[in-house]
Amino acid sequence: MKKELKKQILEELSNELTKDVSVFYADFKGQSVKDLEKLRKAVKDADGKARVIKNTLARIAFANNGIEVDFEDNNIFVWGEDQITLAKIITKHAKDYKDTFKIKGAVIEGEVKDAAYVEEVSKLPTKDELLGMVAFMMKAPIAKFAWGLQKLIEKKEQE
């Protein structure tokens, strides 16, 4: 790779792999291109990015943002702002392809986390699920009040 191209890629990665985004990384050794494309499409649909990056470039890009991480072997990096959705996507992909795709860890809010942490994050409800729960909880008292009024009207009509 030419030095100018590396410099350009490094600058781009340094701007994207900041403390504001969640970055997951996994070993994809043995994955077919078709399997990786499924992952990339799912990540893209969740407004994230997935990319295979040389370990040295990734290490330098993180170091430029004050994050010290050490990578080994082949890695695919998945990043974006919605860490729960991305954790769900990457965890599902790891379960579907147990033999060829292994989650190694993540960098979340500038801190290096292990694969177990990624698994735990994937079990949390997404923003949309939480909003649905809140809406249901707000609707319940109104529905009970309306039901109570209806029963009161029925009782008054019978009298």
Backbone hydrogen bonds, N-H to C=O, Kabsch-Sander energy under -0.5 kcal/mol:
donor,donor_aa,acceptor,acceptor_aa,energy
6,K,2,K,-2.4
7,K,3,K,-2.2
8,Q,4,E,-2.1
9,I,5,L,-2.7
10,L,6,K,-2.8
11,E,7,K,-2.1
12,E,8,Q,-2.2
13,L,9,I,-2.8
14,S,10,L,-2.6
15,N,11,E,-1.6
16,E,12,E,-1.5
17,L,13,L,-3.3
18,T,16,E,-1.5
21,V,18,T,-1.0
22,S,80,G,-2.8
23,V,107,V,-2.4
24,F,22,S,-0.5
24,F,78,V,-3.5
25,Y,105,G,-2.5
26,A,76,I,-1.8
27,D,102,K,-2.9
31,Q,28,F,-2.4
36,L,32,S,-2.2
37,E,33,V,-2.2
38,K,34,K,-1.5
39,L,35,D,-1.6
40,R,36,L,-2.8
41,K,37,E,-2.5
42,A,38,K,-2.3
43,V,39,L,-2.5
44,K,40,R,-2.6
45,D,41,K,-2.4
46,A,42,A,-0.9
46,A,43,V,-0.5
47,D,44,K,-1.8
48,G,43,V,-2.5
49,K,79,W,-2.9
51,R,77,F,-2.7
53,I,51,R,-0.6
53,I,75,N,-0.9
58,A,54,K,-2.4
59,R,55,N,-2.8
60,I,56,T,-2.3
61,A,57,L,-2.6
62,F,58,A,-2.4
63,A,59,R,-2.3
64,N,60,I,-2.3
65,N,61,A,-0.5
65,N,62,F,-1.3
66,G,63,A,-1.8
67,I,62,F,-2.4
69,V,67,I,-0.7
76,I,26,A,-2.3
77,F,51,R,-3.1
78,V,24,F,-3.0
79,W,49,K,-2.7
80,G,22,S,-1.4
83,Q,81,E,-1.3
86,L,82,D,-2.1
87,A,83,Q,-2.3
88,K,84,I,-2.2
89,I,85,T,-2.2
90,I,86,L,-2.7
91,T,87,A,-2.2
92,K,88,K,-2.3
93,H,89,I,-2.3
94,A,90,I,-2.0
95,K,91,T,-2.0
96,D,92,K,-2.4
97,Y,93,H,-1.8
98,K,95,K,-0.7
100,T,97,Y,-0.8
101,F,97,Y,-1.9
102,K,27,D,-2.2
104,K,25,Y,-2.3
105,G,25,Y,-1.7
106,A,113,K,-2.1
107,V,23,V,-3.1
108,I,106,A,-0.5
108,I,111,E,-2.5
111,E,108,I,-1.8
113,K,106,A,-3.6
115,A,104,K,-0.7
118,V,114,D,-1.5
119,E,115,A,-2.0
120,E,116,A,-2.0
121,V,117,Y,-2.5
122,S,118,V,-1.9
123,K,119,E,-0.5
123,K,120,E,-1.0
124,L,121,V,-1.4
130,L,126,T,-2.4
131,L,127,K,-2.4
132,G,128,D,-2.1
133,M,129,E,-2.1
134,V,130,L,-2.4
135,A,131,L,-2.5
136,F,132,G,-2.2
137,M,133,M,-2.4
138,M,134,V,-2.2
139,K,135,A,-1.9
140,A,136,F,-1.8
142,I,138,M,-0.7
143,A,139,K,-2.5
144,K,140,A,-2.3
145,F,141,P,-2.3
146,A,142,I,-2.6
147,W,143,A,-2.2
148,G,144,K,-2.4
149,L,145,F,-2.4
150,Q,146,A,-2.3
151,K,147,W,-2.3
152,L,148,G,-2.1
153,I,149,L,-2.5
154,E,150,Q,-2.4
155,K,151,K,-2.2
156,K,152,L,-2.3
157,E,153,I,-2.3
158,Q,154,E,-1.6
159,E,155,K,-1.2
